[in-house]
Amino acid sequence: MPADPLPGVIPSPNIWRFPAVYETENRGADPDGLIEAAIQRLHPLTDATVLDLGCGSGYHLPWFAHNARAVIGVEPHEPLLRLARQRLDAEPEQVRQRVRLRRGTAQRVPLDDASVDVVHARWTYFFGPGCEPGLLELARVVRPGGTAFVIDNDATRSTFGRWFRAGLPSYDAAAVERFWAGQGFDRERLDIRWSMPTRADLEAVVRIEFAPALARRLLAGHPGADVDYAVNLWWRRY
């Protein structure tokens, strides 16, 4: 029987409904590891306790567990937590022992004060204004000297940025930039890419990210299985 929905949770239209396709998207996003390299440069993880906030099906948990002392994945959607548990079950014991999973939300993180060194939130806060309750929780759970990382679409450039603007014409990238700067976050601009195994995989991913008519138009105008993609890595030291 599914768990009751947690207060304040907005269903994700992609991973909640299409977790298998979203897995393909995760595998094809940033194959060069530029995001992970930037995180390690800004806050080395060797002795860190990492909170993966909105961990979904746990795609990033093994990487953090291989690099950090301890990892906590927090996710509100119970079906995704089950997938995360299944993923961890397939990992070596030393990886499993470093990871804990908790059901919770960004607005009410189920952790003690000053209990983590690094927070990772990927595609969780990308609308900026409105996520203030979650940012207050980050200030509570991150230890002094810790770092929060928020990975966000850069809608101002790249092929994917153009697609993003077409799908969300009301999105105000300048307002989002002002928001994060006002919250004390710095920015690293990263040029990553989508590289899907096949054209069919790219088509499936685009169809879960955009409305049907727009997805057809975007795919008709873009050959191959790769897409150039710009992101902002917002980060703040506490």
C-alpha positions in Angstrom: 0.0 0.0 0.0 1.6 3.4 -1.0 2.6 5.7 1.8 0.6 8.8 2.4 1.9 11.9 0.5 4.0 14.2 2.6 2.8 17.9 3.0 4.1 20.4 0.5 5.3 17.8 -2.0 4.8 18.6 -5.7 4.8 15.5 -7.9 7.6 15.4 -10.4 6.2 14.9 -13.9 9.2 13.0 -15.2 10.8 10.7 -12.7 7.6 10.0 -10.7 5.8 8.8 -13.8 8.7 7.5 -15.9 11.5 6.3 -13.6 12.9 3.9 -16.2 13.3 6.6 -18.8 14.6 9.0 -16.2 17.3 6.4 -15.4 18.3 6.6 -19.1 18.4 10.4 -18.8 20.6 10.2 -15.7 23.0 7.8 -17.4 23.3 10.1 -20.4 23.7 13.4 -18.5 27.2 14.8 -18.0 29.1 11.7 -19.1 32.3 13.6 -18.6 31.6 14.1 -14.9 32.1 17.8 -14.9 29.5 18.4 -12.2 31.1 15.9 -9.8 34.6 17.2 -10.6 33.5 20.8 -9.7 31.9 19.6 -6.4 35.1 17.8 -5.4 37.2 20.9 -6.3 35.0 23.2 -4.2 34.5 20.8 -1.3 36.5 17.6 -1.2 34.3 14.7 0.0 36.9 12.4 1.6 35.8 13.0 5.2 32.4 14.5 4.5 28.9 13.5 5.5 26.8 14.1 2.3 23.0 14.8 2.2 21.6 14.0 -1.3 18.3 16.0 -1.0 15.6 14.8 -3.3 17.7 11.7 -4.1 15.0 10.2 -6.3 15.8 6.6 -7.2 19.3 7.0 -5.8 21.2 7.4 -9.0 24.0 9.6 -7.4 24.2 7.8 -4.1 26.8 5.2 -5.1 29.1 7.9 -6.4 28.9 9.8 -3.2 29.4 6.6 -1.2 32.6 5.8 -3.1 34.0 9.3 -2.3 32.5 10.4 1.1 32.6 9.1 4.6 28.8 8.8 4.9 25.8 9.6 2.7 22.1 10.3 3.5 19.5 10.2 0.8 16.3 12.0 1.5 13.3 11.6 -0.8 9.5 12.2 -0.3 8.2 9.7 -2.8 8.1 6.2 -1.4 8.2 4.4 -4.8 11.5 6.2 -5.6 12.9 5.3 -2.2 12.1 1.6 -3.0 14.1 1.9 -6.2 16.9 3.6 -4.3 17.0 0.6 -1.9 17.1 -1.8 -4.8 20.0 0.1 -6.3 22.0 0.0 -3.1 21.2 -3.7 -2.6 23.3 -4.3 -5.8 26.3 -2.4 -4.5 29.2 -3.8 -2.5 28.8 -4.0 1.2 31.3 -1.2 1.9 29.1 1.1 -0.2 25.8 0.0 1.4 27.2 0.6 4.9 27.9 4.2 4.1 24.4 5.1 2.9 21.2 5.8 4.9 17.8 6.5 3.2 15.2 8.7 4.9 11.7 9.7 3.7 11.3 13.5 4.0 11.1 16.8 2.3 13.3 19.8 1.7 11.0 21.9 3.9 11.4 19.4 6.8 14.7 17.5 6.5 14.6 14.6 8.9 18.1 15.2 10.2 19.6 16.9 13.3 21.0 20.4 13.4 24.6 20.8 12.0 24.7 17.1 11.0 26.1 17.2 7.4 29.0 18.7 5.6 27.8 18.8 2.0 24.3 19.0 0.5 23.6 18.0 -3.1 20.3 19.0 -4.7 20.1 18.3 -8.5 17.1 19.7 -10.4 15.3 20.0 -7.1 15.2 23.8 -6.7 15.6 25.0 -10.2 12.8 27.6 -10.1 14.6 29.6 -7.4 12.0 31.8 -5.7 9.7 29.7 -3.6 12.3 27.3 -2.2 13.1 29.5 0.9 11.8 27.0 3.4 14.2 24.4 2.0 17.1 26.9 2.2 16.3 27.6 5.8 16.6 23.9 6.4 20.0 23.8 4.7 21.1 26.5 7.1 20.0 24.3 10.0 21.5 21.0 8.9 24.8 22.1 7.4 27.8 22.3 9.8 29.9 25.5 9.9 32.3 25.3 7.0 30.0 23.0 5.0 28.8 23.6 1.5 25.4 23.3 -0.3 25.3 22.6 -4.0 22.3 23.2 -6.2 22.5 22.1 -9.9 20.2 24.2 -12.1 19.5 24.6 -15.8 21.1 27.6 -17.4 18.3 28.8 -19.6 20.5 31.6 -21.2 22.6 29.4 -23.5 23.1 26.0 -25.1 20.7 23.9 -27.2 19.0 22.6 -24.1 18.7 26.1 -22.7 16.8 27.1 -25.9 14.6 24.0 -25.5 14.0 24.9 -21.8 12.9 28.5 -22.7 10.6 27.1 -25.4 9.0 24.8 -22.9 8.7 27.4 -20.2 8.5 30.9 -21.8 7.6 32.6 -18.6 10.9 31.5 -16.9 12.9 34.5 -15.9 16.6 33.5 -15.8 17.7 36.9 -14.6 15.3 36.8 -11.7 16.5 33.3 -10.7 20.1 34.5 -10.9 19.2 37.5 -8.6 17.5 35.1 -6.2 20.4 32.8 -5.7 22.9 35.7 -5.4 20.6 37.2 -2.8 20.7 34.0 -0.9 24.5 34.1 -0.7 25.2 31.5 -3.4 28.1 31.7 -5.9 27.9 30.2 -9.4 30.0 27.9 -11.5 28.9 27.9 -15.2 29.4 24.4 -16.6 29.1 23.2 -20.2 27.9 19.6 -19.9 26.1 17.4 -22.5 23.4 14.8 -22.9 24.8 11.7 -24.7 22.2 9.0 -25.0 23.1 5.5 -26.2 20.7 5.7 -29.1 18.4 8.1 -31.0 15.4 6.2 -29.6 16.7 6.9 -26.0 17.0 10.6 -26.7 13.5 10.7 -28.1 12.1 8.9 -25.1 13.9 11.4 -22.7 12.8 14.5 -24.6 9.2 13.2 -24.5 9.2 13.0 -20.7 10.7 16.5 -20.3 8.5 18.5 -22.8 4.9 18.6 -23.9 4.1 16.3 -26.8 3.9 18.9 -29.6 7.0 20.7 -28.5 8.9 17.4 -28.1 8.0 16.5 -31.7 9.2 19.9 -32.9 12.5 19.8 -30.9 13.3 16.3 -32.1 12.5 17.2 -35.7 15.1 20.0 -35.6 17.8 18.1 -33.8 19.6 15.1 -35.3 21.6 12.4 -33.5 21.6 11.4 -29.8 23.7 14.2 -28.2 22.6 17.6 -26.9 24.9 20.4 -25.7 23.6 21.5 -22.3 24.6 24.4 -20.0 24.0 24.3 -16.2 24.6 26.5 -13.2 26.2 25.0 -10.2 25.1 27.2 -7.4 27.0 26.8 -4.2 27.2 28.3 -0.8 29.6 27.9 2.1 28.1 28.0 5.6 
